[in-house]
Amino acid sequence: MDSGFRIAVVGAGSVGAYYGARLASVADVSFLMRRDLEVVRRKGLRIHSVAGDLHLDPVQAFATTEAIGPVDLVLIAVKATVNEVLPSLIPPLLKGDTILLTLQNGLGNEDFLDRHFPGHPVLGGMCFVCINRGEPGEIHHLAHGKVEMGAFSHPESLEVVAGLFVQAGVDCRVLPDLGLARWRKLVWNVPFNGLAIAAGGLDTREILADPALLLRTRALMGEVIDVAAALGHTIKPEFAEANIRGTLEMGPYRPSSLVDFLAGQAVEVESIWGAALREAGRVGVAVPELERLYREICAATGTEPE
């Protein structure tokens, strides 16, 4: 039963489709789709989930944002590598008080939205979830699912949006410090998304089973925590170990950056590793493992280091 609150999901891949489908139980949700559009219109959106399977049918799936029209919340789940399309994609979805929530990885996404859509509330959500796309119109949710959410601007909108996630059955936690939330997510993203590519296409179980890669994982996590601390964001060392234990529970999971890499799609090199490395340089923190990993990922993906 929805509340009349209108949501547009921009980027209905694994993350956008999963959380959008969950939110459809409490709000009026529309999905901007490309590849899966016709299949979803015919067969609906099917979520195979450890939290309970879901078949959303019919689905309000559209090819353009103009067809969706103004909404109360835009949930942005496209890869940060295509942020340049958002200034032309999002305007048809806006009214005066439309909230923008980015569920993207990396640093700088909230600032990008705030620059291009001044005056609109901007929120950031970090998804701690093990999830992959399957056949067209199908999503496989394998483990976890927590969302940590903070406000970049207009913090009064945070409780409203977080409340919708909670009503939809999502473990959603509001954090007073969005920067802290971003760096907490990087503690996982930097080593696991990075080493999965740099070590030759390994899943998380294979990374943690290799003693040398486990050492690198811990070193990378420690460097991220050190940079965060220099920026005023305290992350306890136990958080890194908890991430490792939680990752072991995932089994042989392929991180999203590896999935993109193997599919020949752009990898979020600069928003994850490049941005973290530049922040380290700005605050004078030595990060030799992060610098090494960044070079390896640039070489593997054919990305020119900035």
C-alpha positions in Angstrom: 0.0 0.0 0.0 1.7 3.2 -1.1 1.6 6.6 0.6 1.1 8.7 -2.6 4.8 9.6 -2.3 6.3 9.5 -5.8 9.7 8.0 -6.4 11.7 7.8 -9.7 14.6 5.3 -9.9 17.2 6.5 -12.3 19.6 3.5 -12.9 17.5 0.4 -12.4 20.4 -2.0 -12.4 20.9 -4.4 -9.4 20.9 -1.7 -6.7 18.3 0.5 -8.1 15.9 -2.3 -9.0 16.3 -4.0 -5.7 15.6 -1.0 -3.5 13.1 0.4 -5.8 11.1 -2.8 -5.8 11.2 -2.8 -2.0 10.1 0.8 -1.8 7.1 0.0 -4.1 5.3 -1.5 -1.1 5.1 1.9 0.5 5.4 4.5 -2.3 4.5 5.0 -6.0 7.7 4.0 -7.7 8.6 4.5 -11.4 11.7 3.0 -13.0 13.8 4.5 -15.8 15.0 1.5 -17.8 16.8 0.7 -21.0 18.0 -2.9 -21.4 15.3 -4.6 -19.4 12.4 -2.3 -20.3 10.3 -4.6 -22.5 10.9 -7.7 -20.5 9.9 -5.9 -17.3 6.8 -4.5 -18.9 5.7 -8.0 -20.0 6.8 -10.1 -17.0 7.4 -7.7 -14.1 10.4 -7.4 -11.9 11.4 -10.5 -9.9 13.7 -10.3 -6.8 15.2 -13.5 -5.6 16.2 -12.5 -2.0 17.4 -13.9 1.3 15.1 -11.3 2.8 12.1 -12.8 1.0 11.4 -13.1 -2.7 9.3 -10.5 -4.4 7.6 -10.3 -7.8 6.6 -6.7 -8.7 4.0 -6.9 -11.4 2.9 -4.7 -13.0 5.9 -2.4 -13.0 5.8 1.3 -13.9 8.8 1.2 -16.3 9.6 4.0 -18.7 12.2 4.8 -21.4 12.4 8.5 -20.6 12.3 10.7 -17.5 9.8 12.9 -19.4 7.3 10.0 -19.4 7.7 9.7 -15.6 7.3 13.4 -14.8 7.8 15.3 -11.5 8.3 13.2 -8.4 9.0 13.7 -4.7 12.2 11.7 -4.6 14.8 10.8 -7.3 16.8 7.7 -6.4 20.0 7.8 -8.4 21.7 4.4 -8.9 23.6 4.9 -12.2 27.3 4.4 -12.2 29.3 7.5 -11.3 31.1 7.1 -14.6 28.0 8.5 -16.4 27.2 11.4 -14.1 27.6 13.8 -17.0 24.2 12.6 -18.3 22.3 13.5 -15.1 22.0 17.3 -15.7 19.9 16.5 -18.8 18.2 13.4 -17.4 16.9 14.6 -14.1 15.2 18.0 -14.8 11.9 16.4 -16.0 11.6 14.7 -12.6 11.9 17.8 -10.6 9.4 20.0 -8.8 10.3 22.7 -6.3 11.0 20.4 -3.3 12.1 17.2 -5.0 14.7 15.3 -3.0 17.8 13.7 -4.7 19.2 10.6 -3.1 22.3 9.1 -4.6 23.1 5.4 -3.9 26.3 5.6 -6.0 29.7 4.5 -4.9 32.7 6.7 -4.3 33.3 10.3 -3.4 31.9 13.5 -4.9 28.5 12.4 -6.1 26.5 14.6 -3.6 28.6 17.6 -4.4 28.0 17.0 -8.1 24.2 16.9 -7.6 24.3 20.0 -5.4 26.2 22.0 -8.0 23.8 21.1 -10.8 20.5 21.2 -8.9 21.0 24.0 -6.3 18.2 24.3 -3.8 17.1 20.7 -3.9 17.7 18.5 -0.9 20.7 16.1 -1.6 21.1 12.9 0.4 23.7 10.1 0.2 23.0 6.5 0.8 25.6 3.7 1.2 24.4 0.2 0.4 26.0 -2.6 2.3 24.5 -5.4 0.1 25.5 -8.5 -1.8 23.5 -8.3 -5.0 23.8 -9.1 -8.7 21.7 -8.9 -11.9 20.5 -12.1 -13.4 18.4 -12.6 -16.5 16.6 -9.5 -17.8 14.0 -8.5 -15.2 15.6 -10.6 -12.4 17.8 -9.5 -9.4 19.6 -11.9 -7.0 20.0 -10.5 -3.5 22.4 -12.9 -1.8 23.3 -11.3 1.6 23.1 -8.2 3.8 21.1 -5.1 2.6 21.7 -2.4 5.1 21.6 1.2 3.9 23.4 4.0 5.8 22.1 7.4 4.9 23.2 11.0 5.5 22.3 14.5 4.4 24.5 16.7 2.2 22.0 19.5 2.3 18.5 20.0 3.8 18.9 17.5 6.7 15.2 17.8 7.5 14.4 15.6 4.4 16.6 12.8 5.8 14.1 11.3 8.2 11.3 11.3 5.6 13.3 9.3 3.1 14.9 7.0 5.7 11.5 6.4 7.1 10.2 5.1 3.8 13.1 2.6 3.6 12.3 1.4 7.1 8.6 1.0 6.3 9.6 -1.0 3.2 11.5 -3.5 5.4 15.0 -2.2 4.7 17.6 -1.9 7.5 18.2 1.8 7.1 20.3 3.8 9.6 20.6 7.6 9.7 24.1 8.9 10.3 24.7 12.5 11.3 27.9 12.7 9.3 27.6 11.9 5.6 31.4 12.1 5.2 31.9 9.4 7.8 29.3 7.2 6.0 31.1 7.6 2.7 34.5 6.7 4.2 33.0 3.7 6.0 31.8 2.4 2.7 35.3 2.9 1.1 36.8 0.7 3.8 35.1 -2.2 1.8 35.0 -0.8 -1.7 38.6 0.1 -2.0 40.1 -3.3 -1.2 37.5 -5.7 -2.5 36.3 -3.9 -5.7 40.0 -3.1 -6.4 41.7 -6.4 -5.7 39.0 -8.3 -7.5 40.2 -6.6 -10.7 43.9 -6.2 -9.9 44.4 -9.8 -8.8 43.0 -11.1 -12.1 39.2 -11.5 -11.7 38.9 -13.0 -8.2 35.7 -13.1 -6.1 35.7 -12.1 -2.5 36.2 -15.6 -1.2 39.3 -16.1 -3.3 40.7 -12.8 -2.2 40.3 -13.7 1.5 41.7 -17.2 1.0 45.0 -15.8 -0.4 47.3 -14.8 2.5 49.0 -12.1 0.5 45.8 -10.6 -0.7 44.3 -10.8 2.8 47.3 -8.8 4.0 46.8 -6.2 1.3 43.1 -6.0 2.2 43.9 -5.2 5.8 46.6 -2.7 4.7 44.2 -0.9 2.3 41.5 -0.8 5.0 44.0 0.7 7.4 45.0 3.4 4.9 41.4 4.3 4.2 40.8 4.6 8.0 43.9 6.8 8.4 42.7 9.2 5.6 39.2 9.3 7.1 40.7 10.2 10.5 42.8 13.0 9.0 39.5 14.4 7.6 37.9 14.2 11.0 36.0 11.0 10.5 36.8 8.4 13.2 36.4 4.8 12.1 37.5 2.2 14.7 39.9 -0.6 13.5 37.3 -3.2 14.6 35.1 -1.9 11.7 37.6 -3.3 9.2 37.6 -6.7 10.8 33.8 -6.7 11.0 33.9 -6.0 7.2 36.2 -9.0 6.6 33.9 -11.3 8.7 30.8 -10.0 6.9 32.5 -10.6 3.5 33.4 -14.2 4.4 29.6 -14.7 5.0 28.9 -13.6 1.4 30.7 -16.6 -0.1 32.1 -16.4 -3.6 30.7 -12.9 -4.4 31.9 -10.9 -7.4 32.0 -7.2 -6.5 30.2 -4.7 -8.8 33.4 -3.2 -10.2 34.6 -6.7 -11.3 31.2 -7.4 -12.9 31.5 -4.1 -14.9 35.2 -4.9 -15.8 34.4 -8.4 -17.1 31.5 -7.0 -19.1 33.7 -4.5 -20.8 31.9 -1.6 -19.1 33.4 1.5 -17.5 34.8 1.0 -13.9 34.4 3.8 -11.3 38.1 4.3 -11.1 38.3 7.9 -10.2 35.2 8.2 -7.9 36.5 5.3 -5.7 40.3 4.9 -5.8 41.4 8.2 -7.5 39.3 10.4 -5.3 40.4 8.6 -2.1 44.1 8.9 -3.3 43.7 12.6 -3.9 42.1 13.2 -0.5 45.0 11.4 1.0 47.5 13.7 -0.7 45.5 16.8 0.3 45.7 15.9 4.0 49.2 14.6 3.8 48.6 10.9 4.6 50.9 8.3 3.1 48.9 5.5 1.3 51.4 3.4 -0.6 49.0 0.4 -0.9 46.2 2.6 -2.2 48.6 4.2 -4.7 49.8 0.8 -5.9 46.2 -0.5 -6.3 45.2 2.7 -8.2 48.0 2.2 -10.7 47.1 -1.5 -11.1 43.4 -0.7 -11.7 44.3 2.1 -14.2 46.6 -0.4 -16.1 43.9 -3.1 -16.1 41.1 -0.8 -17.2 43.1 1.3 -19.6 42.4 4.4 -17.6 44.7 7.4 -17.7 45.6 8.3 -14.1 44.5 11.8 -13.2 
